[in-house]
Amino acid sequence: MEELMAVQNPWWADPDAIYDDERVKRALSQTPRVEYRFEPTNKVLIGPRQVGKTTYMKLSIAKLIEAGISPRNILYFSCDLLRDYNEIVSLVRSFLRMVRGEAYVFLDEVTFVEGWERAVKFLLDSPLSSRMVLQVTGSTSAGLRRENFPGRDIIVEGFLPLNFNTVARIFDSRLQKVELPHKSPKTPMEFYENALELYPYFEALSGALDFYMTSGGYPRAVYELLEGGIRPETYEMVYNATVLDVAKIGRSERIALSMVLGLMRRYGDRITLNSLAKELEIGSHVTVRDYLELFEELFIGRNYFQVKLDDFTPLFRKERKFYFLDPLLVGTFSRLFGFSPDTSRVIEGIVGEHLKRLYPTYFFHGSREVDFVTPHFGVEVKWQGRVSPSDFPRVGIKNKILLSKEGLDFVEGRNLAIIPVPLFLFQLHSASSNLATVS
């Protein structure tokens, strides 16, 4: 074990070796640069593969060494090499026996190790916890649904693809210093007043949205697109980090691909488990449900359920919708199958994802349908040149936001803000949970 640790931690022998790490070199050479804020607290960072979790850890190690922490007191370990929770505990114990003083332990991709939650709980409950800061990353939320470490000194955070706000600031440097009057808007008027402030940047934000539709929030794809185009191997990387992870945990790659194809064909439509099972010739609606839940646990996509407006109760047995987590996933599957969902539906999915990172988000279906409903407001997406207040259904929602291609207005009689999609998305900057900023 000590030999494996030494191989993965070359800065023990040479502190400058951290700057020879390929991820660190790539991150530090990019302009503009995505910065990650390191906090010396115990954390579980959960999100899809290839969104920057390992880069975050390596950059954090560089910052610690620059701050004067002894390189020998910093452990990074890729847990793909470990089999079970006993090996995680043994690894950390061995490391702590080798050092004195406060230590920093970074365990990467821990969630595919059997029983990893038990190892984290043991380490937090043991005397070892007083000597170390423990941060772990993972690519599935399955374990966290069973165990949320109650009463233990650890924070669970999402580490998700970069949101539109961050990508827009990378795309156009003029957007990096934009300040809005309302930092966390919640009412249609606050969103509208922010949109007025953003309107001089409408052209830049529209270009950024076109860019984001292709790059998504995967840093590698963002910078490749800035340099001219996303490479085929990047799309292959995304495929491997999603569908092949299904096979990695013992589920059927064939069923997963069939599900992805069916969801692409009916992207953003209301679906039932039975209808999808019949259409895809999958034996049981239970299998369809299990894979939809699995896709959410692996951060492939999100299920959106209907809601009762009077008491905000989710209706889990009714028809649901499904959108992929990031537009780069849509692009990857479009290349695979040779067709793309309608642009308006892809835009809906982007809006839904940004809302879902901030609020409990559902949709309403009655005599008319509202695309998204949060505890604070409803959102209707109309990706078209001209919209009117009547495009937002009269269904008893007090606070209303109608998203358009370019229209900007406020209808006081209906408490309705009409806002262009990119001006709305840019305001949801706190939707990103991965502590990323642009410099």
C-alpha positions in Angstrom: 0.0 0.0 0.0 2.9 2.4 0.8 4.3 1.9 -2.6 1.0 2.7 -4.3 0.7 5.9 -2.1 4.2 7.0 -3.1 3.4 6.6 -6.8 0.2 8.7 -6.6 1.9 11.4 -4.4 5.1 12.4 -6.2 5.2 15.7 -4.3 6.3 13.8 -1.2 9.8 13.6 -2.8 9.6 16.8 -4.8 7.1 19.6 -3.8 7.2 21.0 -7.3 6.0 17.7 -8.8 2.4 18.8 -8.3 2.9 21.3 -11.1 3.9 18.4 -13.4 0.5 16.8 -13.0 -1.3 16.9 -16.3 -4.5 18.2 -14.8 -2.8 20.9 -12.9 -0.8 22.0 -15.9 -3.9 22.1 -18.1 -5.9 24.0 -15.5 -3.2 26.6 -14.9 -2.6 27.2 -18.6 -6.2 27.9 -19.5 -7.4 31.5 -20.2 -9.7 32.5 -18.7 -9.2 30.1 -15.9 -11.7 28.2 -13.8 -10.8 28.6 -10.1 -12.0 26.2 -7.4 -12.3 27.4 -3.8 -10.8 25.0 -1.3 -12.2 24.9 2.2 -10.3 22.9 4.9 -13.4 21.0 6.1 -14.5 17.4 5.8 -16.5 17.0 2.6 -18.2 14.5 0.3 -18.3 15.9 -3.2 -20.7 14.0 -5.5 -21.1 14.5 -9.2 -20.7 13.0 -12.6 -17.3 11.9 -13.9 -15.1 14.2 -16.0 -16.5 17.5 -14.5 -13.4 18.5 -12.7 -13.4 16.7 -9.3 -9.9 15.3 -9.7 -8.6 18.7 -11.0 -10.2 20.4 -7.9 -8.3 18.0 -5.6 -5.0 18.4 -7.4 -5.3 22.2 -7.4 -6.2 22.1 -3.7 -3.0 20.2 -3.0 -1.0 22.8 -4.9 -2.6 25.6 -2.8 -1.8 23.7 0.4 1.8 23.3 -0.5 2.0 27.0 -1.5 0.5 27.8 1.9 3.4 26.0 3.7 1.8 22.7 4.5 4.3 19.9 4.4 3.8 17.9 1.1 4.3 14.7 3.2 1.1 15.5 5.1 -1.1 15.5 2.0 -2.4 12.2 0.6 -4.2 11.8 -2.7 -5.5 8.4 -3.7 -7.6 7.2 -6.6 -9.9 4.6 -5.0 -10.5 2.8 -8.3 -7.7 0.5 -7.1 -9.5 -0.4 -3.8 -11.9 -3.3 -3.3 -13.8 -2.5 -0.1 -14.2 -0.2 2.9 -11.5 -2.1 4.9 -8.9 -1.1 2.3 -10.0 2.5 2.6 -9.5 2.4 6.4 -6.2 0.6 6.1 -5.0 3.1 3.6 -5.7 6.1 5.7 -4.4 4.5 8.9 -1.1 3.6 7.1 -0.8 7.2 5.9 -1.4 8.8 9.3 1.2 6.6 10.9 3.7 8.1 8.5 3.1 11.7 9.3 3.0 14.1 12.3 0.6 17.1 12.7 -2.5 17.9 10.8 -3.0 15.9 7.6 -5.1 16.3 4.5 -6.6 13.2 2.9 -8.1 13.3 -0.6 -9.9 10.1 -1.7 -11.0 10.2 -5.3 -13.8 8.2 -6.9 -14.7 6.5 -3.6 -18.3 5.7 -4.2 -17.8 2.6 -6.4 -15.8 1.0 -3.5 -18.1 -1.5 -1.7 -19.2 -0.1 1.7 -17.4 3.2 1.3 -19.9 4.9 3.6 -18.8 2.6 6.4 -15.2 3.6 5.9 -16.0 7.3 6.0 -18.2 6.9 9.1 -15.5 4.9 10.9 -12.8 7.5 10.1 -15.0 10.4 11.3 -15.9 8.6 14.5 -12.4 7.5 15.3 -9.6 9.5 17.1 -8.0 9.8 13.6 -10.5 12.5 12.7 -8.9 15.0 15.0 -5.7 14.8 12.9 -7.0 15.2 9.4 -9.2 17.0 6.9 -11.0 14.4 4.8 -12.4 15.1 1.4 -13.8 12.4 -0.8 -15.4 12.5 -4.3 -17.7 10.1 -6.0 -19.8 9.6 -9.2 -23.0 8.1 -7.8 -25.4 9.4 -5.1 -26.8 5.8 -4.5 -24.9 5.4 -1.2 -25.9 8.9 0.0 -29.6 8.0 -0.4 -29.1 5.3 2.2 -26.8 7.1 4.6 -26.4 10.9 5.1 -23.8 10.7 7.9 -26.2 12.1 10.6 -24.5 13.9 13.4 -21.0 13.7 11.9 -18.7 16.6 11.1 -18.9 16.4 7.3 -20.6 18.4 4.5 -22.2 16.7 1.5 -22.0 18.9 -1.7 -22.8 18.4 -5.3 -20.0 18.8 -7.8 -21.9 19.3 -11.0 -21.1 20.5 -14.6 -20.4 24.2 -14.8 -23.6 26.2 -15.1 -24.5 28.7 -17.8 -23.3 31.7 -15.7 -19.8 30.3 -15.4 -19.5 29.1 -19.0 -20.8 32.5 -20.2 -18.1 34.3 -18.3 -15.5 32.0 -19.9 -17.0 32.6 -23.3 -17.0 36.4 -23.1 -14.7 38.3 -20.8 -17.1 41.3 -20.8 -19.5 39.2 -18.6 -16.9 38.5 -15.9 -17.5 41.7 -14.0 -21.3 42.0 -14.4 -23.0 42.7 -11.1 -26.7 42.3 -10.6 -29.0 44.3 -8.2 -30.5 41.1 -6.8 -28.0 38.4 -6.0 -30.5 35.7 -5.3 -33.8 36.7 -7.1 -37.0 35.0 -6.1 -39.8 37.2 -7.4 -40.7 37.9 -11.1 -40.0 41.6 -10.5 -36.5 40.8 -9.1 -35.7 38.6 -12.1 -37.1 41.3 -14.4 -35.0 44.1 -12.8 -31.9 41.9 -13.1 -32.7 41.3 -16.8 -32.9 45.0 -17.4 -29.4 45.3 -16.0 -28.3 42.5 -18.3 -30.0 43.7 -21.5 -27.0 45.6 -22.8 -25.2 42.2 -22.9 -28.1 40.5 -24.7 -26.0 39.7 -27.8 -23.1 38.3 -25.8 -25.4 36.2 -23.6 -27.2 34.9 -26.7 -23.9 33.8 -28.2 -22.9 32.2 -24.9 -26.1 30.2 -24.9 -25.4 28.9 -28.4 -22.0 28.0 -27.2 -23.3 26.3 -24.0 -25.8 24.3 -26.1 -22.8 22.6 -27.6 -20.2 22.5 -24.9 -22.4 22.0 -21.9 -20.7 22.5 -18.5 -17.8 19.9 -18.9 -14.6 22.0 -18.7 -12.7 19.9 -21.2 -15.4 20.4 -23.8 -15.7 24.1 -23.0 -12.0 24.8 -23.7 -11.9 22.6 -26.7 -14.8 24.4 -28.3 -13.1 27.8 -27.5 -10.1 26.4 -29.4 -12.2 25.4 -32.4 -14.2 22.3 -31.8 -14.9 19.4 -29.4 -12.8 16.4 -30.1 -14.4 13.0 -30.9 -12.5 11.5 -27.9 -14.3 13.9 -25.6 -17.7 12.7 -26.7 -16.4 9.1 -26.2 -15.2 10.1 -22.7 -18.7 11.3 -21.9 -20.3 8.1 -23.2 -17.8 6.1 -21.1 -18.5 8.2 -18.0 -22.3 7.6 -18.3 -23.6 4.5 -20.0 -20.5 2.4 -19.3 -20.8 3.3 -15.6 -24.2 1.5 -15.7 -22.4 -1.7 -16.8 -19.7 -1.1 -14.2 -22.2 -1.5 -11.4 -23.6 -4.7 -12.9 -26.6 -3.4 -14.8 -27.3 -4.0 -18.5 -25.6 -1.7 -21.0 -28.2 -2.8 -23.6 -31.1 -1.8 -21.5 -29.4 1.5 -20.6 -28.8 2.3 -24.3 -32.4 1.4 -25.1 -33.6 3.7 -22.4 -31.4 6.5 -23.7 -32.7 6.1 -27.2 -36.4 6.1 -26.0 -35.8 9.2 -23.9 -34.1 11.0 -26.8 -37.1 10.2 -29.1 -39.5 11.6 -26.5 -37.3 14.2 -25.0 -39.3 16.4 -22.6 -42.6 14.6 -23.3 -44.8 13.3 -20.5 -44.1 9.6 -20.2 -45.5 6.7 -18.1 -43.4 3.7 -17.0 -45.8 1.3 -18.8 -45.8 3.2 -22.1 -42.0 3.5 -22.1 -41.6 -0.2 -21.3 -43.9 -1.2 -24.1 -42.3 1.1 -26.6 -38.8 -0.1 -25.8 -39.8 -3.8 -25.5 -38.5 -3.9 -21.9 -40.2 -6.6 -19.9 -41.5 -4.6 -17.0 -42.4 -1.1 -16.0 -40.4 -1.8 -12.8 -37.2 -2.2 -14.9 -37.9 1.2 -16.5 -38.5 2.8 -13.2 -35.3 1.3 -11.8 -33.2 2.6 -14.7 -34.7 6.1 -14.5 -33.7 6.1 -10.9 -30.3 4.8 -11.7 -29.8 7.5 -14.3 -30.5 10.1 -11.6 -28.1 8.4 -9.1 -25.3 8.4 -11.8 -26.1 12.1 -12.7 -27.1 11.1 -16.3 -30.4 13.0 -16.0 -33.3 14.1 -13.8 -36.9 13.0 -13.4 -39.4 15.7 -13.1 -42.7 14.9 -11.5 -46.1 16.6 -11.5 -47.2 18.7 -8.5 -50.5 19.8 -6.9 -50.6 23.5 -6.8 -52.6 24.0 -3.7 -50.2 22.2 -1.3 -47.1 21.5 -3.5 -47.5 17.8 -3.1 -45.5 15.7 -5.7 -47.6 13.2 -7.8 -45.1 10.4 -8.2 -47.6 8.0 -9.8 -48.6 10.4 -12.6 -46.8 10.9 -15.9 -43.3 12.3 -15.5 -40.7 14.0 -17.7 -37.0 13.3 -18.1 -34.2 15.6 -19.2 -30.5 14.8 -19.4 -28.3 16.6 -16.8 -26.2 18.6 -19.3 -26.5 19.6 -23.0 -23.1 17.8 -23.8 -24.9 14.6 -22.9 -27.6 15.4 -25.4 -24.9 16.1 -28.0 -23.1 12.9 -27.2 -26.2 10.8 -27.6 -27.3 12.7 -30.7 -24.0 11.7 -32.4 -24.5 8.1 -31.3 -28.0 7.8 -32.6 -27.9 10.2 -35.6 -30.7 12.5 -34.5 -31.2 15.4 -32.1 -34.2 16.5 -30.0 -35.9 19.7 -30.9 -33.9 22.7 -29.8 -36.9 24.0 -27.7 -36.9 20.8 -25.7 -33.1 21.0 -25.1 -33.6 24.6 -23.9 -36.4 23.4 -21.5 -34.0 20.8 -20.1 -31.3 23.4 -19.5 -33.8 25.7 -17.7 -35.1 22.7 -15.6 -31.6 21.7 -14.5 -30.7 25.2 -13.4 -33.9 25.5 -11.4 -33.5 22.0 -9.9 -30.1 22.9 -8.5 -31.7 25.7 -6.6 -35.2 24.6 -5.7 -37.5 21.6 -5.5 -38.7 21.7 -9.1 -41.8 20.0 -10.7 -44.2 20.6 -13.5 -48.0 21.2 -13.6 -50.4 19.4 -15.9 -54.1 20.1 -15.8 -56.3 21.7 -18.5 -53.0 23.3 -19.5 -49.4 22.6 -18.6 -46.7 24.7 -17.0 -43.2 23.6 -17.8 -41.7 24.1 -14.3 -43.1 25.0 -10.9 -40.9 25.9 -7.8 -42.0 26.9 -4.3 -41.5 30.6 -5.4 -42.7 30.8 -9.0 -43.7 29.0 -12.1 -41.7 29.1 -15.4 -43.1 28.6 -18.9 -40.5 28.2 -21.7 -41.5 29.5 -25.1 -38.4 29.3 -27.4 -39.9 31.5 -30.1 -39.5 35.0 -31.5 -42.7 36.5 -30.2 -44.6 35.7 -27.0 -47.6 37.2 -25.3 -48.8 37.1 -21.7 -51.4 34.6 -22.7 -48.6 32.1 -23.4 -48.4 31.6 -19.6 -51.5 29.4 -18.7 -54.0 30.8 -16.2 -53.8 27.9 -13.7 -53.6 29.6 -10.3 -49.8 30.3 -10.1 -49.2 33.7 -8.4 -45.6 34.4 -9.5 -45.0 33.8 -13.2 -42.0 33.9 -15.4 -42.4 33.5 -19.2 -39.1 32.7 -21.0 -38.7 33.9 -24.6 -36.0 34.1 -27.3 -35.9 37.9 -27.0 -39.0 39.5 -25.5 -38.5 41.5 -22.3 -41.5 43.0 -20.4 -43.3 43.0 -17.0 -47.1 42.6 -16.9 -48.1 44.1 -13.5 -51.7 42.9 -13.7 -50.6 39.3 -13.8 -47.3 39.6 -11.9 -45.7 38.1 -15.0 -42.1 38.7 -16.1 -41.2 38.0 -19.7 -37.5 37.4 -19.9 -35.1 36.1 -22.7 -33.8 32.6 -21.7 -30.1 33.6 -21.5 -30.8 36.6 -19.3 -32.8 34.4 -17.0 -30.2 31.6 -16.8 -27.3 34.0 -16.1 -29.1 35.0 -12.9 -29.0 31.4 -11.5 -25.3 31.6 -10.8 -25.6 30.0 -7.4 -27.0 26.9 -9.1 -23.5 25.7 -9.5 -22.5 23.6 -6.4 -18.8 23.0 -7.4 -17.4 26.2 -6.0 -16.1 27.3 -9.4 -15.3 30.9 -10.4 -13.7 32.4 -13.4 -10.6 34.6 -13.4 
